[in-house]
Amino acid sequence: MMRLRMYYPVFAAAALIVVLHLVLALFGATYYMTQITMSAYYALVVIGLCLLMGYAGQASLGHAGFFAIGGYASAVLTTYNLNPFRDTALIARCQALGLTMQWQDIYGTDILSFAPWVACVAALLLTGLVALVIGASVIQLKGHYLAMATLGFGLIVYRIALGTPVLGRADGVSNVPSFHLLAGLQVNGRAPFRVQNYYIAWAVVLVAMVLALNLVHSRVGRAMRSIHENEEAAHSLGVNTYRYKLAVFILSAIFAAIGGVLLTHYNGSIGPSEVTVMKSVRYVAIVAVGGMANLWGALVMGIVLNFLSLRGVFGSFDDAVFGAILIAIMIFAPQGLLRVPRLQALTALLRRNP
């Protein structure tokens, strides 16, 4: 019964997603689904970062780098033209195994590239490998030392994206094909596919939430919380703190990479703007607002704040707004704006002061 109760918010969220679609359709505002879908993919980074920061107690300012690794890897593998090499034994074997696809770009050029599902798997493996190498090197650092190390990683990825020809340099990679799924579903941002992509994005987010909730309420989750509360005490009780911290670091990086892959195919492009330091600061700010150990709070604030940003509500002050949000939350509500005890305290205060 307790296990089933854990999924009640998931069922409620699924119902709200359907209701939101119906309301938007009723008022003829389905164009909002574009920004909501993009916000859902960004929310995958937030969910992974919430696990890392809120439960394992590890600060990271480099998750935009993992998002970009996933997106760029998938973009390059699905746009690089293999036609000059199609007669080689390796490419011929890949074609025979169904690992490639033939398509035309917007200029009518015939392109032979790796299939999106192959690119997705390769992107996740690459991200996991990079996270393993980075995590194994820096995960023993604590506090601001770990934050600075991951910030350095993010800067390295940004400079690589900005200076590598195959990654498009400042222009990024464009003309990324649709990601064809089962039953005729495909990830792309064209208007006729707006509704199905809305549900695809939310299905991925809810699956990620179920996985995260199961992790948090498992033996691994208890070990993560013990590390967060007191790493030395957890280690003295037999918890392999290094292994758990590294595993959560890799998992959070893979969550970010999934978001990067899917958003790249949805937008049909990816550029260096996805790898900036402010992108990483934005993800940290969202987790802080929602609550460091509050998956649902982080998800809600991730959707709301990213939606407002994508709609241009903050204008040219977008980065400044997220920086100000992070500072304000750290000063006035370090446990997060949506933490239930704080809401209860506010309600009690209002009752005492009618």
Secondary structure, DSSP 8 states (H G I E B T S, - for coil): -HHHHTTHHHHHHHHHHHHHHHHHHHTT-TTHHHHHHHHHHHHHHHHHHHIIIIIS----S-HHHHHHHHHHHHHHHHHS--GGGTTSHHHHHHHHTT-EEEEE-TT--EEEEE-HHHHHHHHHHHHHHHHHHHHHHHTT--HHHHHHHHHHHHHHHHHHHHH-GGGTGGG-B-----EE-GGG-EE---GGGHHHHHHHHHHHHHHHHHHHHHHHTSHHHHHHHHHHH-HHHHHHTT--HHHHHHHHHHHHHHHHHHHHHHHHHHHT-B-GGGGSHHHHHHHHHHHHHH-TT-HHHHHHHHHHHHHHHHTTTTGGGHHHHHHHHHHHHHHH-TT-TT-HHHHHHHHHHHHH--
